[in-house]
Amino acid sequence: MENTPDPEEWWKKLETQWQQALRVAVLKHNQEPTKEELQQVLNLQVIRLAGPSASFPNCDFELDNLSGIESLTKLSIVVITHHKITSIEAVRNLHHLQSLFLFNNCITSLTGIENLSGLEQLFVQQNQVSSIKPVEKLLNLREFYIQDNCIDSLDGLTEKHSDKLTGFICQPNNLLRQKEIIRAERELGIICR
């Protein structure tokens, strides 16, 4: 059974940037939220926070972390794009997560997703990720977009990924050599686009 925090205590502990983001994009007002509204936020299954440079923004400033979703354990879809997020460790307890869209951020590591075995979609293109090793146990991945990052290896992908991973986009990545792509395709049976 999941430990649900007291809504009002949880809200008080949230960083100001997260209170503002949730007011604007989720609650759609700027007043102090009611306990019922806070309970609705804690029960969210989907959250979308697109920063000001996104095509269809719903957040007029850039978040610099994911701390605001740590307690939203019912989330199955997270879309937080066009911000200044550097770490994704805050997702580590989101065990219902199926889709994670974090493109156009400043993410340097995928640490935090290692045990999210239900994850089917991971979109982290246009970041600064240097290793995909944390996806090693994520055998339900169907789509994984890692282009425009800093990876030089596909270590983390295994032959066990080949059954479900039909949408793998890793190019361009300036440090990723063609021989590494050929190795993944021949040895692992994963088509690299």
C-alpha positions in Angstrom: 0.0 0.0 0.0 1.3 3.4 -1.0 1.9 6.0 1.7 -0.1 9.1 0.7 1.1 12.3 2.4 -1.2 14.7 4.1 -2.2 17.1 1.2 -1.8 20.4 3.1 1.6 19.4 4.6 2.8 18.2 1.2 1.8 21.5 -0.3 3.6 23.5 2.3 6.8 21.6 1.8 6.8 22.1 -2.0 9.2 24.5 -3.5 7.7 27.8 -4.7 8.4 27.0 -8.3 6.4 23.8 -8.0 3.5 25.4 -6.3 3.4 27.9 -9.1 3.7 25.3 -11.8 0.9 23.2 -10.4 -1.4 26.2 -9.9 -0.9 27.4 -13.5 -0.8 24.1 -15.4 -2.9 21.7 -13.3 -5.3 23.7 -11.0 -5.6 26.6 -13.5 -5.9 29.3 -10.9 -3.6 31.3 -8.7 -5.4 31.1 -5.4 -4.5 28.9 -2.5 -5.7 25.4 -3.4 -8.4 23.6 -1.3 -7.7 20.3 0.4 -9.8 18.6 -2.3 -7.8 20.2 -5.1 -4.6 19.1 -3.4 -5.9 15.5 -3.1 -6.7 15.6 -6.8 -3.2 16.7 -7.6 -1.8 13.8 -5.4 -4.0 11.4 -7.3 -2.9 12.6 -10.8 -2.2 9.9 -13.3 -1.0 12.3 -16.0 0.9 15.5 -15.7 2.1 17.9 -18.5 4.3 20.9 -17.9 5.7 22.4 -21.1 8.1 25.3 -20.6 7.9 28.7 -22.3 10.0 27.6 -25.3 7.7 24.6 -26.1 5.3 24.8 -29.1 2.3 24.7 -26.8 3.5 25.9 -23.4 1.4 25.7 -20.3 4.1 26.9 -17.9 5.5 30.4 -18.4 8.8 29.7 -16.6 11.4 27.0 -16.5 11.5 24.4 -13.7 15.0 23.4 -12.5 14.1 20.1 -10.8 11.5 17.3 -10.6 11.0 17.5 -6.8 7.3 18.4 -7.2 6.4 15.0 -8.7 8.2 12.8 -6.1 5.0 12.2 -4.1 2.7 11.9 -7.1 3.1 8.1 -7.0 0.0 7.4 -9.1 1.5 9.0 -12.2 1.6 6.9 -15.3 2.4 9.6 -17.8 4.9 12.5 -17.1 5.5 15.2 -19.7 7.9 17.8 -18.5 9.6 19.4 -21.5 11.5 22.6 -22.3 12.7 23.3 -18.8 16.1 23.3 -17.1 15.9 19.9 -15.4 19.3 18.4 -14.7 18.4 15.3 -12.7 15.6 12.7 -12.9 16.2 10.9 -9.6 12.9 12.2 -8.3 11.1 9.6 -10.5 12.6 6.7 -8.7 9.4 5.9 -6.7 6.9 6.4 -9.5 6.3 2.7 -10.0 3.2 3.1 -12.2 5.1 5.2 -14.7 4.6 4.0 -18.3 5.6 7.1 -20.3 8.3 9.6 -19.5 8.7 12.6 -21.7 11.6 14.8 -20.6 13.0 16.1 -23.9 14.6 19.6 -24.2 16.0 19.8 -20.7 19.5 19.8 -19.3 19.5 16.2 -18.0 23.0 14.7 -17.6 22.1 11.2 -16.2 19.3 8.7 -16.4 19.9 7.6 -12.8 16.6 7.1 -11.1 14.8 5.0 -13.7 16.6 1.8 -13.1 13.7 0.0 -11.3 10.8 1.4 -13.3 10.1 -1.9 -14.9 6.7 -0.8 -16.4 8.3 2.0 -18.4 7.3 1.7 -22.1 8.2 5.1 -23.5 11.3 7.1 -22.6 11.8 10.4 -24.6 15.0 12.2 -23.4 16.2 13.6 -26.6 17.9 17.0 -26.7 19.6 16.8 -23.2 23.1 16.1 -22.0 22.8 12.4 -21.1 26.2 10.6 -21.3 25.1 7.0 -20.5 22.1 4.8 -21.1 23.3 2.1 -18.7 20.3 2.8 -16.3 17.9 1.3 -18.9 19.4 -2.1 -18.7 16.6 -3.7 -16.7 13.8 -1.8 -18.4 12.7 -4.6 -20.7 9.2 -3.2 -21.4 10.6 -0.3 -23.3 8.9 0.0 -26.7 10.1 3.5 -27.6 13.4 5.1 -26.5 14.5 8.5 -28.0 18.0 9.5 -27.0 19.2 11.5 -30.0 21.0 14.8 -29.5 22.7 13.9 -26.2 26.3 13.1 -25.3 26.3 9.2 -25.4 29.3 7.4 -27.0 28.0 3.9 -26.3 24.8 1.9 -26.3 25.9 -0.1 -23.2 22.7 -0.7 -21.3 20.8 -2.1 -24.2 20.7 -5.9 -24.2 19.4 -8.6 -26.5 16.4 -8.8 -24.1 15.3 -5.4 -25.2 15.0 -6.5 -28.8 11.5 -8.1 -28.5 9.7 -4.9 -27.5 12.0 -2.0 -28.4 10.8 -1.2 -31.9 11.3 2.6 -31.8 14.9 3.3 -30.9 16.2 6.7 -32.1 19.8 7.4 -31.2 21.0 9.5 -34.1 22.4 12.1 -34.2 24.7 11.8 -31.2 28.0 13.3 -32.1 30.0 11.0 -29.9 28.3 7.8 -31.0 30.3 6.0 -33.6 28.9 4.0 -36.5 30.6 0.8 -35.4 28.7 1.0 -32.1 25.4 1.3 -33.9 26.3 -1.6 -36.2 27.3 -3.7 -33.1 23.9 -3.0 -31.5 22.0 -3.9 -34.6 24.0 -7.2 -35.3 24.6 -8.5 -31.8 21.4 -7.2 -30.0 19.0 -7.2 -32.9 17.9 -3.6 -32.2 17.4 -1.3 -35.1 19.1 2.1 -34.5 17.5 5.0 -36.2 
